[in-house]
Amino acid sequence: INSEGVARKYYPGDILPLWHEEIEATGSLLDLL
């Protein structure tokens, strides 16, 4: 838990949106299948 909290503090907000976009793209592919 500590490592995750530190990562969230150090990583800029720009990385999170990109990560979410990847999940959304994967979800859309799963829906097509």
C-alpha positions in Angstrom: 0.0 0.0 0.0 2.8 2.4 0.8 4.5 1.8 -2.5 1.2 2.6 -4.3 0.6 5.8 -2.3 4.2 7.0 -3.1 3.8 6.2 -6.8 0.5 8.2 -7.0 2.3 11.2 -5.4 5.3 11.0 -7.6 3.6 10.2 -10.9 2.1 13.2 -12.7 -1.6 13.3 -13.4 -0.9 12.9 -17.2 0.1 9.3 -16.7 -3.1 8.2 -15.1 -5.4 9.4 -17.9 -3.3 7.6 -20.5 -3.5 4.4 -18.4 -7.3 4.7 -18.2 -7.4 5.2 -22.0 -5.6 1.9 -22.5 -8.1 0.2 -20.3 -11.0 1.7 -22.2 -9.5 0.6 -25.5 -9.0 -2.9 -24.2 -12.6 -3.0 -22.9 -13.9 -1.9 -26.3 -11.9 -4.7 -28.0 -13.4 -7.2 -25.5 -16.9 -6.0 -26.3 -16.3 -6.5 -30.0 -15.2 -10.1 -29.3 
